[in-house]
Amino acid sequence: MSAFRKAALSDVAYTLPGHYYTSIEIYREEMSRFFACDWVCVGRIEQLAHPGDYMLVNWANENLILTCDRDNRIHALFNVCRHRGTRLCTEAQGQFSESIQCPYHAWTYGLDGRLLNARNMYEVDGFDHADYPLRTAAIAEWEGFLFINLASEPVLFEVAFAPLINKFTAWHIPDLRVGQRIEYDVRANWKMIVQNYSECYHCPLIHPALAQISHWQSGRNDLSEGPFLGGYMLLNEDERSMTTTGQTSRPALVTGENVHRVYYYAIFPTMLLSLHPDYVMVHTLWPDGPARTRVVCEWLFAADEMAKSHFDPSDAVEFWDMTNRQDWHVCELSQEGVSSRAYTPGPYAQQEGLLYAFDQEYLRRMGYQK
């Protein structure tokens, strides 16, 4: 069983220099070093529930079509025709009837990317349809979430995510469904958002409502180094959920000690997974340059609860929408501050031990540390 401990530092540690948050060159290096070769969460498998369903994903300067084929297999296809490179699809989501057809010269592909028909190419000596399927990216499903990896030879998902495989089975996340989704445009670097998520040192000042439900010093972590960081915080006595009232009419998804805990895990590079007694919340970060991030926040609930006529997720959604906006505001203030010539790295507090751990993993991925 994993041991949970308070966040701590073994020595004096300092924040990252400002250029890590502001430099376009650093951002481009991030793009090549891990955005384009790490496993990143891009959605839920329920978005591709039926054969023919598709959705577009923009990631690391690439555009992909995620499809569900007739055998309910999911594919990640580069949105690039093998003829002249034309973008095949422009609608964000929808359903293909049987195939994907290029709008330029009508080259037609199966939902698995195979080239089915290429007009008039029978006149070209040696042309073989099998030589021109759509390029594919690696795709994996974990806990109902879809992950892609753009690397030509990616690390197997089961290897990369080994510390998390079967870790959250108590919540039955694959059976949950998205009850609410909100997108935010945050004028801050993506790392600023991950770091903000990974500490509650700021909670009494920035989140007074949260601090009334869960004490800011109650955090204990079982993952404190590497690409996955986090642990739990306790709900205060008599509180049942992170909602506007601290209460909920929804039955708990879990039992035992988990009924009194909320788990928060930062999954490198851009997924933040929060596991509550009665719902699950996930943030996915979509960096857009060094000083801007689109954040997608989704709340997942039990499907049978959502089917009830009186189902209302607003108690959880309103609580976290308020909390999110508080966080985004202070992240934007921090972004402005680290952009100043007056900024120099400051010392981390003991409660910010996970931030220093994130920095070390980040620097390692960037090739700046062994």
Number of C-alpha atoms within 10 A of each C-alpha: 4 7 9 15 14 18 22 17 17 7 8 9 17 15 14 18 14 18 14 17 22 21 15 14 12 15 21 14 13 19 17 14 14 20 23 20 18 20 27 25 25 22 19 18 19 15 18 23 14 16 19 19 21 25 20 21 20 13 19 18 9 12 18 24 25 28 30 25 22 15 9 14 13 23 22 29 23 22 24 19 26 19 14 10 11 14 16 22 19 11 10 11 17 14 16 17 10 14 17 22 20 21 13 13 14 15 20 22 23 19 28 22 22 18 23 16 15 19 10 9 13 12 8 8 7 8 12 12 14 9 10 17 18 21 15 19 19 19 20 20 16 18 18 17 17 21 20 26 25 23 16 11 10 16 15 13 19 12 9 14 15 11 12 13 14 10 10 12 11 11 22 14 20 17 14 22 22 19 18 15 14 12 13 15 13 22 20 27 24 24 23 19 21 23 17 18 18 22 20 20 15 15 19 15 10 16 17 13 19 21 18 16 22 23 16 20 17 14 23 18 21 18 21 22 17 16 19 23 21 26 24 23 20 21 25 17 9 10 17 22 27 25 20 18 15 20 15 18 10 17 11 17 20 18 11 7 9 19 17 21 22 22 20 23 22 23 21 21 23 21 21 24 16 19 22 24 24 22 27 23 21 19 21 22 25 20 22 19 19 23 22 18 22 18 22 18 20 20 21 22 23 23 13 11 16 17 9 9 7 8 14 14 19 14 16 22 22 13 17 19 15 14 18 16 13 13 20 20 16 17 23 18 13 15 21 15 14 19 17 11 8 8 12 14 12 11 12 17 16 18 19 21 20 27 30 22 20 24 18 19 20 20 14 13 15 16 10 9 10 9
